[in-house]
Protein backbone atom coordinates (compact mmCIF):
# COMPACT_ATOMS: atom_id res chain seq x y z
CA UNK A 1 0.00 0.00 0.00
CA UNK A 2 1.31 3.46 -0.89
CA UNK A 3 2.50 5.68 1.95
CA UNK A 4 -0.58 6.96 3.82
CA UNK A 5 1.30 10.13 4.76
CA UNK A 6 2.34 10.92 1.18
CA UNK A 7 -1.15 10.09 -0.09
CA UNK A 8 -2.70 12.82 2.04
CA UNK A 9 0.11 15.23 1.20
CA UNK A 10 -0.62 14.76 -2.51
CA UNK A 11 -4.37 15.12 -1.97
CA UNK A 12 -3.95 18.33 0.05
CA UNK A 13 -0.78 19.98 -1.32
CA UNK A 14 -1.26 23.15 0.72
CA UNK A 15 -0.79 21.12 3.93
CA UNK A 16 2.43 19.96 5.55
CA UNK A 17 3.04 16.32 6.43
CA UNK A 18 1.90 14.69 8.54
CA UNK A 19 -1.60 16.09 8.13
CA UNK A 20 -3.14 17.53 11.30
CA UNK A 21 -6.86 18.32 11.33
CA UNK A 22 -9.22 19.57 13.98
CA UNK A 23 -12.44 17.68 14.61
CA UNK A 24 -15.57 19.47 13.34
CA UNK A 25 -16.92 20.06 16.84
CA UNK A 26 -20.33 21.73 16.71
CA UNK A 27 -20.32 24.87 18.84
CA UNK A 28 -16.54 24.82 19.26
CA UNK A 29 -14.92 24.63 15.82
CA UNK A 30 -15.84 27.90 14.14
CA UNK A 31 -14.21 29.95 11.38
CA UNK A 32 -11.35 31.29 13.51
CA UNK A 33 -10.27 27.85 14.68
CA UNK A 34 -10.63 26.20 11.27
CA UNK A 35 -8.75 28.99 9.51
CA UNK A 36 -5.94 28.96 12.07
CA UNK A 37 -5.45 25.21 11.60
CA UNK A 38 -5.38 25.57 7.81
CA UNK A 39 -3.03 28.56 7.90
CA UNK A 40 -0.60 26.49 10.00
CA UNK A 41 -0.41 23.80 7.33
CA UNK A 42 -3.22 21.58 8.59
CA UNK A 43 -6.79 21.10 7.42
CA UNK A 44 -9.29 23.06 9.47
CA UNK A 45 -12.87 21.87 9.85
CA UNK A 46 -15.99 23.80 10.84
CA UNK A 47 -18.54 22.05 13.00
CA UNK A 48 -21.41 22.52 10.57
CA UNK A 49 -23.77 20.12 12.29
CA UNK A 50 -27.25 20.70 10.88
CA UNK A 51 -27.65 24.47 10.39
CA UNK A 52 -26.90 25.15 6.72
CA UNK A 53 -27.53 28.90 6.95
CA UNK A 54 -24.97 29.28 9.72
CA UNK A 55 -22.58 26.99 7.89
CA UNK A 56 -22.77 29.18 4.78
CA UNK A 57 -22.02 32.27 6.86
CA UNK A 58 -19.09 30.51 8.54
CA UNK A 59 -17.63 29.50 5.18
CA UNK A 60 -17.87 33.11 4.01
CA UNK A 61 -15.96 34.14 7.12
CA UNK A 62 -13.30 31.50 6.49
CA UNK A 63 -12.69 32.76 2.97
CA UNK A 64 -11.66 36.08 4.48
CA UNK A 65 -9.36 34.39 7.01
CA UNK A 66 -7.31 32.07 4.78
CA UNK A 67 -5.00 33.09 1.96
CA UNK A 68 -4.01 29.95 0.08
CA UNK A 69 -4.32 29.54 -3.69
CA UNK A 70 -5.59 25.99 -3.63
CA UNK A 71 -6.60 25.83 -7.29
CA UNK A 72 -3.07 26.76 -8.37
CA UNK A 73 -1.60 24.07 -6.14
CA UNK A 74 -4.02 21.48 -7.45
CA UNK A 75 -3.30 22.66 -11.01
CA UNK A 76 -6.81 21.87 -12.22
CA UNK A 77 -9.28 23.66 -14.48
CA UNK A 78 -12.97 22.86 -14.29
CA UNK A 79 -14.96 22.99 -17.50
CA UNK A 80 -18.61 22.99 -18.42
CA UNK A 81 -19.51 22.19 -22.03
CA UNK A 82 -15.83 22.70 -22.88
CA UNK A 83 -15.93 26.25 -21.51
CA UNK A 84 -13.80 27.23 -18.51
CA UNK A 85 -16.01 28.12 -15.55
CA UNK A 86 -14.05 31.16 -14.40
CA UNK A 87 -16.99 32.41 -12.34
CA UNK A 88 -16.47 29.71 -9.71
CA UNK A 89 -14.91 30.69 -6.41
CA UNK A 90 -11.53 29.05 -5.73
CA UNK A 91 -11.62 25.84 -3.73
CA UNK A 92 -11.69 26.80 -0.03
CA UNK A 93 -9.05 24.92 2.04
CA UNK A 94 -11.54 24.29 4.83
CA UNK A 95 -13.65 21.24 5.64
CA UNK A 96 -17.15 20.99 7.08
CA UNK A 97 -18.70 18.37 9.34
CA UNK A 98 -22.22 17.09 8.67
CA UNK A 99 -24.53 14.90 10.76
CA UNK A 100 -26.39 12.45 8.53
CA UNK A 101 -28.96 10.83 10.79
CA UNK A 102 -32.71 11.31 10.61
CA UNK A 103 -34.68 13.36 13.08
CA UNK A 104 -36.73 10.51 14.50
CA UNK A 105 -37.40 12.36 17.74
CA UNK A 106 -38.89 15.36 15.93
CA UNK A 107 -37.26 17.94 18.19
CA UNK A 108 -34.40 19.41 16.16
CA UNK A 109 -34.15 21.74 13.19
CA UNK A 110 -37.93 21.67 12.69
CA UNK A 111 -37.66 18.47 10.67
CA UNK A 112 -40.46 15.95 10.60
CA UNK A 113 -39.85 12.51 12.02
CA UNK A 114 -37.68 10.45 9.72
CA UNK A 115 -36.36 13.37 7.67
CA UNK A 116 -32.58 13.83 7.46
CA UNK A 117 -31.40 16.68 9.64
CA UNK A 118 -29.34 17.75 6.62
CA UNK A 119 -31.05 16.84 3.33
CA UNK A 120 -28.50 16.00 0.61
CA UNK A 121 -29.91 18.74 -1.63
CA UNK A 122 -29.39 21.37 1.08
CA UNK A 123 -25.82 20.22 1.60
CA UNK A 124 -25.21 20.31 -2.16
CA UNK A 125 -26.37 23.93 -2.31
CA UNK A 126 -23.80 24.94 0.31
CA UNK A 127 -21.00 22.93 -1.31
CA UNK A 128 -21.77 24.31 -4.76
CA UNK A 129 -21.77 27.90 -3.53
CA UNK A 130 -18.76 27.75 -1.20
CA UNK A 131 -16.61 24.87 -2.51
CA UNK A 132 -15.06 23.55 0.72
CA UNK A 133 -12.10 21.20 0.32
CA UNK A 134 -13.73 18.41 2.33
CA UNK A 135 -17.07 17.29 3.74
CA UNK A 136 -16.91 14.99 6.78
CA UNK A 137 -19.96 12.70 7.02
CA UNK A 138 -20.87 11.13 10.33
CA UNK A 139 -23.67 9.35 12.18
CA UNK A 140 -25.73 7.76 9.45
CA UNK A 141 -29.26 6.84 10.45
CA UNK A 142 -28.42 3.15 10.67
CA UNK A 143 -25.83 2.38 13.32
CA UNK A 144 -24.57 -0.31 10.96
CA UNK A 145 -22.63 2.43 9.19
CA UNK A 146 -20.61 2.91 12.35
CA UNK A 147 -19.97 -0.75 12.93
CA UNK A 148 -22.12 -0.74 16.05
CA UNK A 149 -24.21 -3.64 17.30
CA UNK A 150 -27.30 -3.78 15.09
CA UNK A 151 -29.71 -6.33 13.74
CA UNK A 152 -28.24 -8.35 10.87
CA UNK A 153 -31.18 -7.33 8.68
CA UNK A 154 -30.20 -3.64 8.81
CA UNK A 155 -29.78 -1.82 5.52
CA UNK A 156 -26.38 -1.59 3.89
CA UNK A 157 -24.13 0.73 5.92
CA UNK A 158 -22.61 2.20 2.77
CA UNK A 159 -26.03 3.15 1.41
CA UNK A 160 -26.59 5.36 4.43
CA UNK A 161 -23.91 7.77 3.24
CA UNK A 162 -24.28 7.58 -0.52
CA UNK A 163 -26.98 10.28 -0.91
CA UNK A 164 -24.72 12.85 0.74
CA UNK A 165 -21.54 11.63 -0.97
CA UNK A 166 -23.17 11.77 -4.40
CA UNK A 167 -24.62 15.21 -3.72
CA UNK A 168 -21.23 16.55 -2.66
CA UNK A 169 -19.40 15.17 -5.68
CA UNK A 170 -22.03 16.43 -8.10
CA UNK A 171 -21.93 19.90 -6.55
CA UNK A 172 -18.12 20.17 -6.51
CA UNK A 173 -16.01 17.28 -7.84
CA UNK A 174 -12.92 18.67 -6.11
CA UNK A 175 -14.51 18.42 -2.66
CA UNK A 176 -13.31 15.27 -0.91
CA UNK A 177 -15.69 13.11 1.11
CA UNK A 178 -14.47 12.06 4.55
CA UNK A 179 -16.44 9.30 6.28
CA UNK A 180 -16.07 8.59 9.99
CA UNK A 181 -16.22 4.91 10.91
CA UNK A 182 -15.46 2.81 13.96
CA UNK A 183 -15.02 -0.74 12.70
CA UNK A 184 -13.04 -2.69 10.14
CA UNK A 185 -16.19 -3.85 8.35
CA UNK A 186 -17.55 -0.33 7.99
CA UNK A 187 -14.20 0.97 6.76
CA UNK A 188 -13.84 -1.75 4.12
CA UNK A 189 -17.42 -1.26 2.95
CA UNK A 190 -17.09 2.52 2.63
CA UNK A 191 -13.76 2.27 0.83
CA UNK A 192 -14.75 -0.59 -1.44
CA UNK A 193 -17.91 1.15 -2.61
CA UNK A 194 -16.10 4.40 -3.29
CA UNK A 195 -18.15 6.23 -0.67
CA UNK A 196 -15.08 7.72 1.03
CA UNK A 197 -12.04 9.58 -0.22
CA UNK A 198 -10.72 9.63 3.34
CA UNK A 199 -11.63 7.34 6.22
CA UNK A 200 -11.65 8.85 9.70
CA UNK A 201 -10.93 5.89 11.97
CA UNK A 202 -12.28 6.98 15.32
CA UNK A 203 -11.08 5.00 18.31
CA UNK A 204 -12.97 4.47 21.55
CA UNK A 205 -10.90 7.08 23.42
CA UNK A 206 -12.47 9.91 21.44
CA UNK A 207 -14.41 12.66 23.14
CA UNK A 208 -17.79 13.73 21.88
CA UNK A 209 -20.06 11.44 19.93
CA UNK A 210 -18.91 8.10 18.66
CA UNK A 211 -19.71 4.42 18.69
CA UNK A 212 -20.91 2.39 21.65
CA UNK A 213 -18.74 -0.53 20.56
CA UNK A 214 -15.28 -0.23 19.11
CA UNK A 215 -11.54 -0.50 19.61
CA UNK A 216 -8.93 2.16 20.18
CA UNK A 217 -7.12 3.37 17.07
CA UNK A 218 -4.05 1.35 18.07
CA UNK A 219 -5.91 -1.81 17.05
CA UNK A 220 -8.38 -0.31 14.58
CA UNK A 221 -5.96 1.47 12.24
CA UNK A 222 -3.56 -1.39 11.48
CA UNK A 223 -6.39 -3.88 11.01
CA UNK A 224 -8.13 -1.53 8.58
CA UNK A 225 -4.86 -0.93 6.72
CA UNK A 226 -4.35 -4.67 6.36
CA UNK A 227 -7.96 -5.22 5.31
CA UNK A 228 -7.81 -2.54 2.63
CA UNK A 229 -4.65 -4.04 1.18
CA UNK A 230 -3.77 -2.46 -2.14
CA UNK A 231 -7.08 -0.61 -2.56
CA UNK A 232 -5.95 2.71 -4.03
CA UNK A 233 -7.12 6.22 -3.45
CA UNK A 234 -8.33 6.11 0.16
CA UNK A 235 -6.70 8.29 2.80
CA UNK A 236 -6.60 7.24 6.44
CA UNK A 237 -6.61 9.51 9.47
CA UNK A 238 -6.79 8.43 13.10
CA UNK A 239 -8.87 10.06 15.82
CA UNK A 240 -9.55 9.46 19.47
CA UNK A 241 -7.51 10.53 22.49
CA UNK A 242 -4.72 12.17 20.47
CA UNK A 243 -3.74 15.51 21.98
CA UNK A 244 0.04 15.79 21.52
CA UNK A 245 3.03 14.64 19.49
CA UNK A 246 3.56 11.22 21.07
CA UNK A 247 0.01 10.13 20.37
CA UNK A 248 0.24 11.46 16.82
CA UNK A 249 3.49 9.57 16.26
CA UNK A 250 1.87 6.39 17.50
CA UNK A 251 -1.02 6.76 15.07
CA UNK A 252 1.39 7.33 12.18
CA UNK A 253 3.43 4.30 13.23
CA UNK A 254 0.43 1.98 12.97
CA UNK A 255 -0.56 3.19 9.51
CA UNK A 256 -2.45 6.48 9.65
CA UNK A 257 -1.52 9.22 7.20
CA UNK A 258 -2.63 11.98 9.54
CA UNK A 259 -4.45 12.64 12.79
CA UNK A 260 -7.52 14.46 14.02
CA UNK A 261 -7.62 16.20 17.38
CA UNK A 262 -10.68 17.54 19.14
CA UNK A 263 -10.09 17.82 22.87
CA UNK A 264 -6.73 19.56 22.44
CA UNK A 265 -8.38 22.40 20.54
CA UNK A 266 -10.83 23.03 23.38
CA UNK A 267 -7.87 24.81 24.97
CA UNK A 268 -6.83 27.04 22.09
CA UNK A 269 -7.24 30.78 21.70
CA UNK A 270 -9.63 30.50 18.75
CA UNK A 271 -12.09 27.96 20.13
CA UNK A 272 -15.74 29.02 20.23
CA UNK A 273 -16.83 26.91 23.22
CA UNK A 274 -17.88 28.46 26.55
CA UNK A 275 -15.02 29.47 28.84
CA UNK A 276 -15.98 26.93 31.51
CA UNK A 277 -15.38 24.09 29.02
CA UNK A 278 -11.77 25.16 28.66
CA UNK A 279 -11.41 25.56 32.43
CA UNK A 280 -12.71 22.05 33.07
CA UNK A 281 -10.47 20.57 30.38
CA UNK A 282 -7.38 22.21 31.86
CA UNK A 283 -8.19 20.95 35.36
CA UNK A 284 -8.91 17.36 34.33
CA UNK A 285 -6.42 14.54 34.79
CA UNK A 286 -6.35 10.76 34.38
CA UNK A 287 -8.64 10.90 31.36
CA UNK A 288 -9.74 7.28 31.48
CA UNK A 289 -11.29 7.97 34.88
CA UNK A 290 -12.22 11.63 34.44
CA UNK A 291 -14.31 10.87 31.34
CA UNK A 292 -17.01 8.33 30.58
CA UNK A 293 -18.86 7.03 27.53
CA UNK A 294 -22.60 7.11 28.06
CA UNK A 295 -25.97 8.01 26.60
CA UNK A 296 -26.59 9.98 29.80
CA UNK A 297 -25.17 13.16 28.30
CA UNK A 298 -27.70 13.08 25.45
CA UNK A 299 -30.60 11.88 27.57
CA UNK A 300 -30.15 15.04 29.65
CA UNK A 301 -31.11 17.22 26.68
CA UNK A 302 -34.52 18.84 26.66
CA UNK A 303 -36.70 16.46 24.69
CA UNK A 304 -34.32 13.55 25.11
CA UNK A 305 -31.72 11.79 23.04
CA UNK A 306 -31.95 12.47 19.28
CA UNK A 307 -29.08 10.15 18.32
CA UNK A 308 -29.76 6.82 16.62
CA UNK A 309 -28.99 3.50 18.24
CA UNK A 310 -25.36 2.45 18.37
CA UNK A 311 -24.04 5.91 19.23
CA UNK A 312 -23.15 7.50 22.54
CA UNK A 313 -20.71 10.16 23.71
CA UNK A 314 -17.64 10.60 25.89
CA UNK A 315 -17.54 13.59 28.22
CA UNK A 316 -16.12 14.66 31.56
CA UNK A 317 -17.86 12.89 34.41
CA UNK A 318 -20.36 15.26 36.02
CA UNK A 319 -23.40 15.23 38.25
CA UNK A 320 -25.73 14.48 35.35
CA UNK A 321 -23.78 11.31 34.60
CA UNK A 322 -23.61 10.21 38.24
CA UNK A 323 -27.36 10.74 38.75
CA UNK A 324 -28.17 8.89 35.54
CA UNK A 325 -25.99 5.88 36.40
CA UNK A 326 -27.24 5.71 39.99
CA UNK A 327 -30.81 5.55 38.73
CA UNK A 328 -32.17 7.36 41.78
CA UNK A 329 -33.15 10.60 40.04
CA UNK A 330 -35.93 10.46 37.41
CA UNK A 331 -34.79 11.32 33.88
CA UNK A 332 -37.32 14.15 33.73
CA UNK A 333 -35.74 15.73 36.81
CA UNK A 334 -32.24 15.27 35.39
CA UNK A 335 -33.35 17.11 32.25
CA UNK A 336 -34.94 19.91 34.27
CA UNK A 337 -31.84 20.47 36.39
CA UNK A 338 -29.58 20.27 33.35
CA UNK A 339 -31.71 22.82 31.49
CA UNK A 340 -31.73 25.26 34.41
CA UNK A 341 -27.96 25.17 34.72
CA UNK A 342 -27.51 25.53 30.98
CA UNK A 343 -29.61 28.70 30.97
CA UNK A 344 -27.39 30.26 33.63
CA UNK A 345 -24.33 29.90 31.40
CA UNK A 346 -20.76 30.12 32.68
CA UNK A 347 -21.72 31.72 35.97
CA UNK A 348 -24.22 29.00 36.81
CA UNK A 349 -22.05 26.06 35.81
CA UNK A 350 -19.11 26.84 38.03
CA UNK A 351 -16.74 24.55 36.15
CA UNK A 352 -16.66 21.85 38.84
CA UNK A 353 -17.44 18.14 38.88
CA UNK A 354 -20.79 19.00 40.45
CA UNK A 355 -21.86 20.83 37.32
CA UNK A 356 -24.55 19.26 35.16
CA UNK A 357 -23.76 20.73 31.74
CA UNK A 358 -21.85 18.40 29.43
CA UNK A 359 -18.22 19.05 28.50
CA UNK A 360 -17.27 16.64 25.73
CA UNK A 361 -13.69 15.41 26.08
CA UNK A 362 -11.56 12.39 25.21
CA UNK A 363 -9.28 10.32 27.39
CA UNK A 364 -6.26 12.43 26.43
CA UNK A 365 -7.68 15.35 28.39
CA UNK A 366 -5.12 14.96 31.18
CA UNK A 367 -2.36 15.93 28.74
CA UNK A 368 -4.00 19.25 27.87
CA UNK A 369 -2.32 21.71 30.21
CA UNK A 370 -2.30 25.16 28.64
CA UNK A 371 -4.12 27.42 26.22
CA UNK A 372 -2.19 28.02 23.00
CA UNK A 373 -2.94 29.46 19.56
CA UNK A 374 -4.40 26.75 17.32
CA UNK A 375 -1.61 27.25 14.80
CA UNK A 376 1.00 26.68 17.49
CA UNK A 377 -0.73 23.44 18.50
CA UNK A 378 -0.67 22.20 14.90
CA UNK A 379 3.00 23.05 14.48
CA UNK A 380 4.02 21.54 17.82
CA UNK A 381 2.21 18.26 17.17
CA UNK A 382 3.43 17.98 13.59
CA UNK A 383 7.08 18.73 14.32
CA UNK A 384 6.99 16.85 17.61
CA UNK A 385 5.67 13.70 15.94
CA UNK A 386 8.52 13.87 13.44
CA UNK A 387 11.05 14.14 16.27
CA UNK A 388 9.50 11.27 18.20
CA UNK A 389 9.67 8.95 15.20
CA UNK A 390 13.19 10.06 14.28
CA UNK A 391 14.49 9.60 17.82
CA UNK A 392 12.83 6.22 18.12
CA UNK A 393 14.41 5.09 14.86
CA UNK A 394 17.82 6.18 16.08
CA UNK A 395 17.48 3.96 19.15
CA UNK A 396 16.76 0.79 17.20
C-alpha positions in Angstrom: 0.0 0.0 0.0 1.3 3.5 -0.9 2.5 5.7 2.0 -0.6 7.0 3.8 1.3 10.1 4.8 2.3 10.9 1.2 -1.1 10.1 -0.1 -2.7 12.8 2.0 0.1 15.2 1.2 -0.6 14.8 -2.5 -4.4 15.1 -2.0 -4.0 18.3 0.0 -0.8 20.0 -1.3 -1.3 23.1 0.7 -0.8 21.1 3.9 2.4 20.0 5.5 3.0 16.3 6.4 1.9 14.7 8.5 -1.6 16.1 8.1 -3.1 17.5 11.3 -6.9 18.3 11.3 -9.2 19.6 14.0 -12.4 17.7 14.6 -15.6 19.5 13.3 -16.9 20.1 16.8 -20.3 21.7 16.7 -20.3 24.9 18.8 -16.5 24.8 19.3 -14.9 24.6 15.8 -15.8 27.9 14.1 -14.2 30.0 11.4 -11.4 31.3 13.5 -10.3 27.8 14.7 -10.6 26.2 11.3 -8.8 29.0 9.5 -5.9 29.0 12.1 -5.4 25.2 11.6 -5.4 25.6 7.8 -3.0 28.6 7.9 -0.6 26.5 10.0 -0.4 23.8 7.3 -3.2 21.6 8.6 -6.8 21.1 7.4 -9.3 23.1 9.5 -12.9 21.9 9.9 -16.0 23.8 10.8 -18.5 22.1 13.0 -21.4 22.5 10.6 -23.8 20.1 12.3 -27.3 20.7 10.9 -27.6 24.5 10.4 -26.9 25.2 6.7 -27.5 28.9 6.9 -25.0 29.3 9.7 -22.6 27.0 7.9 -22.8 29.2 4.8 -22.0 32.3 6.9 -19.1 30.5 8.5 -17.6 29.5 5.2 -17.9 33.1 4.0 -16.0 34.1 7.1 -13.3 31.5 6.5 -12.7 32.8 3.0 -11.7 36.1 4.5 -9.4 34.4 7.0 -7.3 32.1 4.8 -5.0 33.1 2.0 -4.0 29.9 0.1 -4.3 29.5 -3.7 -5.6 26.0 -3.6 -6.6 25.8 -7.3 -3.1 26.8 -8.4 -1.6 24.1 -6.1 -4.0 21.5 -7.5 -3.3 22.7 -11.0 -6.8 21.9 -12.2 -9.3 23.7 -14.5 -13.0 22.9 -14.3 -15.0 23.0 -17.5 -18.6 23.0 -18.4 -19.5 22.2 -22.0 -15.8 22.7 -22.9 -15.9 26.3 -21.5 -13.8 27.2 -18.5 -16.0 28.1 -15.6 -14.0 31.2 -14.4 -17.0 32.4 -12.3 -16.5 29.7 -9.7 -14.9 30.7 -6.4 -11.5 29.1 -5.7 -11.6 25.8 -3.7 -11.7 26.8 0.0 -9.0 24.9 2.0 -11.5 24.3 4.8 -13.6 21.2 5.6 -17.1 21.0 7.1 -18.7 18.4 9.3 -22.2 17.1 8.7 -24.5 14.9 10.8 -26.4 12.5 8.5 -29.0 10.8 10.8 -32.7 11.3 10.6 -34.7 13.4 13.1 -36.7 10.5 14.5 -37.4 12.4 17.7 -38.9 15.4 15.9 -37.3 17.9 18.2 -34.4 19.4 16.2 -34.2 21.7 13.2 -37.9 21.7 12.7 -37.7 18.5 10.7 -40.5 16.0 10.6 -39.9 12.5 12.0 -37.7 10.5 9.7 -36.4 13.4 7.7 -32.6 13.8 7.5 -31.4 16.7 9.6 -29.3 17.8 6.6 -31.0 16.8 3.3 -28.5 16.0 0.6 -29.9 18.7 -1.6 -29.4 21.4 1.1 -25.8 20.2 1.6 -25.2 20.3 -2.2 -26.4 23.9 -2.3 -23.8 24.9 0.3 -21.0 22.9 -1.3 -21.8 24.3 -4.8 -21.8 27.9 -3.5 -18.8 27.8 -1.2 -16.6 24.9 -2.5 -15.1 23.5 0.7 -12.1 21.2 0.3 -13.7 18.4 2.3 -17.1 17.3 3.7 -16.9 15.0 6.8 -20.0 12.7 7.0 -20.9 11.1 10.3 -23.7 9.3 12.2 -25.7 7.8 9.5 -29.3 6.8 10.4 -28.4 3.2 10.7 -25.8 2.4 13.3 -24.6 -0.3 11.0 -22.6 2.4 9.2 -20.6 2.9 12.4 -20.0 -0.8 12.9 -22.1 -0.7 16.1 -24.2 -3.6 17.3 -27.3 -3.8 15.1 -29.7 -6.3 13.7 -28.2 -8.4 10.9 -31.2 -7.3 8.7 -30.2 -3.6 8.8 -29.8 -1.8 5.5 -26.4 -1.6 3.9 -24.1 0.7 5.9 -22.6 2.2 2.8 -26.0 3.1 1.4 -26.6 5.4 4.4 -23.9 7.8 3.2 -24.3 7.6 -0.5 -27.0 10.3 -0.9 -24.7 12.9 0.7 -21.5 11.6 -1.0 -23.2 11.8 -4.4 -24.6 15.2 -3.7 -21.2 16.6 -2.7 -19.4 15.2 -5.7 -22.0 16.4 -8.1 -21.9 19.9 -6.5 -18.1 20.2 -6.5 -16.0 17.3 -7.8 -12.9 18.7 -6.1 -14.5 18.4 -2.7 -13.3 15.3 -0.9 -15.7 13.1 1.1 -14.5 12.1 4.6 -16.4 9.3 6.3 -16.1 8.6 10.0 -16.2 4.9 10.9 -15.5 2.8 14.0 -15.0 -0.7 12.7 -13.0 -2.7 10.1 -16.2 -3.9 8.3 -17.6 -0.3 8.0 -14.2 1.0 6.8 -13.8 -1.7 4.1 -17.4 -1.3 2.9 -17.1 2.5 2.6 -13.8 2.3 0.8 -14.8 -0.6 -1.4 -17.9 1.2 -2.6 -16.1 4.4 -3.3 -18.2 6.2 -0.7 -15.1 7.7 1.0 -12.0 9.6 -0.2 -10.7 9.6 3.3 -11.6 7.3 6.2 -11.7 8.8 9.7 -10.9 5.9 12.0 -12.3 7.0 15.3 -11.1 5.0 18.3 -13.0 4.5 21.5 -10.9 7.1 23.4 -12.5 9.9 21.4 -14.4 12.7 23.1 -17.8 13.7 21.9 -20.1 11.4 19.9 -18.9 8.1 18.7 -19.7 4.4 18.7 -20.9 2.4 21.7 -18.7 -0.5 20.6 -15.3 -0.2 19.1 -11.5 -0.5 19.6 -8.9 2.2 20.2 -7.1 3.4 17.1 -4.1 1.3 18.1 -5.9 -1.8 17.1 -8.4 -0.3 14.6 -6.0 1.5 12.2 -3.6 -1.4 11.5 -6.4 -3.9 11.0 -8.1 -1.5 8.6 -4.9 -0.9 6.7 -4.3 -4.7 6.4 -8.0 -5.2 5.3 -7.8 -2.5 2.6 -4.7 -4.0 1.2 -3.8 -2.5 -2.1 -7.1 -0.6 -2.6 -5.9 2.7 -4.0 -7.1 6.2 -3.4 -8.3 6.1 0.2 -6.7 8.3 2.8 -6.6 7.2 6.4 -6.6 9.5 9.5 -6.8 8.4 13.1 -8.9 10.1 15.8 -9.6 9.5 19.5 -7.5 10.5 22.5 -4.7 12.2 20.5 -3.7 15.5 22.0 0.0 15.8 21.5 3.0 14.6 19.5 3.6 11.2 21.1 0.0 10.1 20.4 0.2 11.5 16.8 3.5 9.6 16.3 1.9 6.4 17.5 -1.0 6.8 15.1 1.4 7.3 12.2 3.4 4.3 13.2 0.4 2.0 13.0 -0.6 3.2 9.5 -2.5 6.5 9.6 -1.5 9.2 7.2 -2.6 12.0 9.5 -4.4 12.6 12.8 -7.5 14.5 14.0 -7.6 16.2 17.4 -10.7 17.5 19.1 -10.1 17.8 22.9 -6.7 19.6 22.4 -8.4 22.4 20.5 -10.8 23.0 23.4 -7.9 24.8 25.0 -6.8 27.0 22.1 -7.2 30.8 21.7 -9.6 30.5 18.8 -12.1 28.0 20.1 -15.7 29.0 20.2 -16.8 26.9 23.2 -17.9 28.5 26.6 -15.0 29.5 28.8 -16.0 26.9 31.5 -15.4 24.1 29.0 -11.8 25.2 28.7 -11.4 25.6 32.4 -12.7 22.0 33.1 -10.5 20.6 30.4 -7.4 22.2 31.9 -8.2 20.9 35.4 -8.9 17.4 34.3 -6.4 14.5 34.8 -6.4 10.8 34.4 -8.6 10.9 31.4 -9.7 7.3 31.5 -11.3 8.0 34.9 -12.2 11.6 34.4 -14.3 10.9 31.3 -17.0 8.3 30.6 -18.9 7.0 27.5 -22.6 7.1 28.1 -26.0 8.0 26.6 -26.6 10.0 29.8 -25.2 13.2 28.3 -27.7 13.1 25.5 -30.6 11.9 27.6 -30.1 15.0 29.6 -31.1 17.2 26.7 -34.5 18.8 26.7 -36.7 16.5 24.7 -34.3 13.6 25.1 -31.7 11.8 23.0 -32.0 12.5 19.3 -29.1 10.2 18.3 -29.8 6.8 16.6 -29.0 3.5 18.2 -25.4 2.4 18.4 -24.0 5.9 19.2 -23.1 7.5 22.5 -20.7 10.2 23.7 -17.6 10.6 25.9 -17.5 13.6 28.2 -16.1 14.7 31.6 -17.9 12.9 34.4 -20.4 15.3 36.0 -23.4 15.2 38.3 -25.7 14.5 35.3 -23.8 11.3 34.6 -23.6 10.2 38.2 -27.4 10.7 38.8 -28.2 8.9 35.5 -26.0 5.9 36.4 -27.2 5.7 40.0 -30.8 5.6 38.7 -32.2 7.4 41.8 -33.2 10.6 40.0 -35.9 10.5 37.4 -34.8 11.3 33.9 -37.3 14.2 33.7 -35.7 15.7 36.8 -32.2 15.3 35.4 -33.4 17.1 32.3 -34.9 19.9 34.3 -31.8 20.5 36.4 -29.6 20.3 33.3 -31.7 22.8 31.5 -31.7 25.3 34.4 -28.0 25.2 34.7 -27.5 25.5 31.0 -29.6 28.7 31.0 -27.4 30.3 33.6 -24.3 29.9 31.4 -20.8 30.1 32.7 -21.7 31.7 36.0 -24.2 29.0 36.8 -22.0 26.1 35.8 -19.1 26.8 38.0 -16.7 24.6 36.2 -16.7 21.8 38.8 -17.4 18.1 38.9 -20.8 19.0 40.5 -21.9 20.8 37.3 -24.5 19.3 35.2 -23.8 20.7 31.7 -21.8 18.4 29.4 -18.2 19.0 28.5 -17.3 16.6 25.7 -13.7 15.4 26.1 -11.6 12.4 25.2 -9.3 10.3 27.4 -6.3 12.4 26.4 -7.7 15.3 28.4 -5.1 15.0 31.2 -2.4 15.9 28.7 -4.0 19.3 27.9 -2.3 21.7 30.2 -2.3 25.2 28.6 -4.1 27.4 26.2 -2.2 28.0 23.0 -2.9 29.5 19.6 -4.4 26.8 17.3 -1.6 27.2 14.8 1.0 26.7 17.5 -0.7 23.4 18.5 -0.7 22.2 14.9 3.0 23.1 14.5 4.0 21.5 17.8 2.2 18.3 17.2 3.4 18.0 13.6 7.1 18.7 14.3 7.0 16.9 17.6 5.7 13.7 15.9 8.5 13.9 13.4 11.0 14.1 16.3 9.5 11.3 18.2 9.7 9.0 15.2 13.2 10.1 14.3 14.5 9.6 17.8 12.8 6.2 18.1 14.4 5.1 14.9 17.8 6.2 16.1 17.5 4.0 19.2 16.8 0.8 17.2 
